[in-house]
Structure formats: C-alpha cells, structure tokens
Amino acid sequence: MAELKRIATDLSDELDELDGLVSGLTEEQWKTSTPAKPWTVRDQIAHLAFFDDQAVLALMNPEVFATSLEQIAPDVGAFMNRSVVRAQSMPGREVLGWWRESRAAVFDAVETLPGDQRIPWYGPPMKPTSFLSARLMEAFAHGHDITDGLRTKRAPTDRLRHVAHIGVRAREYAYMANGLPAPAEEMRVELIAPSGEVWTWNEDGDESVTGPGYDFCLVVTRRRHVADTALVCSGPSAERWMSIAQAYAGPPGEGRSPGQFTKG
C-alpha cells in the first residue's frame, strides 16, 4: 500500500499543478487551440474529466464498464469525442468544476480497493498502482498540449518516472497498435531524470535509447517527434521504436511532425 500511496501523491501533485495553470484562465483563453487539433484548452480538460468519470465506473462497477467497452467498439472515434461534445456548451469554469469533481471521485474509489485487484481499462486490466500511473500519464500528456497551446512551460519533475516506466513497458504494444510484429530483442533505456538521477531499464539490451527523461516522456506520449528531442537512439530497432512509441491504449493518432517544435 505504500507504493500506491506514493503514486497517488504524485498523481495528486501533477493534477494540482495543472489545475493551477488553468484555474486563472479567461474564457477566451479556455478557447485557445492546442496542437491536438481541433481541440482547445477546454476540450483537453474535458477529456481528462470524461475519462476520470470512466475510471470511476471501471473502479466501482467493472461489469458495467466491461459492457460499455462492447458498445463503443463499433465507433471508437465517436466515443472519444463525447467529452468535447459535452463541453461545447459549457464555459471553462464549469468544465474545470467537472474535472475537479471527477478526479476527486477517482481517489475516493481507489481507496476502497485491495492493492492487488485488477481494474479493467481500454488496454489490459491493471493493478491500482498501474491504473493511477496511467492517469498521471494522461494528465502529463494533455497538460503538455495545454502548455503548448498557451505557449507556456511547466518545469518537469521526477513524477515523470511513472510515465517513462509505462512507455518502456508499452514497447510491444506500440508495435501491435501499428500492425507490426513485436520486437524480439531487449532495449536498454537510460534516462536522466529532472533531478539528475539516472533511470535505467533492461541494462543488458543490445540497442539503446538514452537522453533526458522529459524528452522520452514527450515521445512516448506522442507530444514530440523524436527528431525534436535530445534522445539518442543507438541501433535500427531503437530508431524504429521511437518513431512509433506510445504509452497509451488505442490508435496511435497523428502525433507530432519533425520540426514542429524546437529542441529544449
């Protein structure tokens, strides 16, 4: 339970920081476009709120959630757009209130679960620790869309280790999502955390991805093209992985183009 509490604290801090960024926005700023066109800042927060609602459903009523997966399968795109449709008639402050209530409900629901209970989701079922890490990854990714849209920055923190870990673990999934055969070889990943700590996975891998942990997280959430980062890919398999990497379930999406953003 100590690990779950630590991840919950990291998630809470990530969400509070993003809340602080958007809580003072004017109504016009809520309508600011983000790189995930045609989504606005309001749409990004609505997306987080909507999937926090889905998270509560998965946590509290997994059977109903499983049934909902069957219902959305014929048109995943329409399902993904539900949050935007709901938010269209809502002012930014109202969307913010929705998100605050939804994310609080996630924490309340998680506290009622055994630490080893598997939670259904849009990918494989997850333990509560992985489930909260995935919510942190979503907050980081959509929060970055918001900062890009508003042309501001948030200082990276070592909370990103959760995002990096998901990105490493999801390597095989990235190939599957792109209709490619799963890689056979191990891949060494060595990243420099914002604090300067070194994060390492698969130390015996023949090929490697090395560089700033922040850049790696941007690539695996498809918020930056690897060419616009300081990551070093040593070997053809490393280069291939970073060209398709994704840490989230679902279709890859368009991602970002090389040269769309400057390095750093």
Buried (B, 14 or more C-beta within 10 A) or exposed (E): EEEBEEBBEBBBEBBEBBBEBBEEBEEEBBEBBBBBEEBBBBBBBBBBBBBBBBBBBBBBEBEEBEEBEEEBEEEEEEBBBBBBEBBEEBEBBBBBEBBBEBBBBBBEBBEEBEEEBBBBBBBEBBBBBBBBBBBBBBBBBBBBBBBBBBEEEBEBBBBBBBBBBBBBEBBEBBBEBEEEEEBEEBBBBBBBBBEEEEBEBBEEBEBBBBBBBBBBBBBBBBBBBBBBBBBEBBBEBBEBBBBBBBBBEEEEEEBBEEEEBEEE
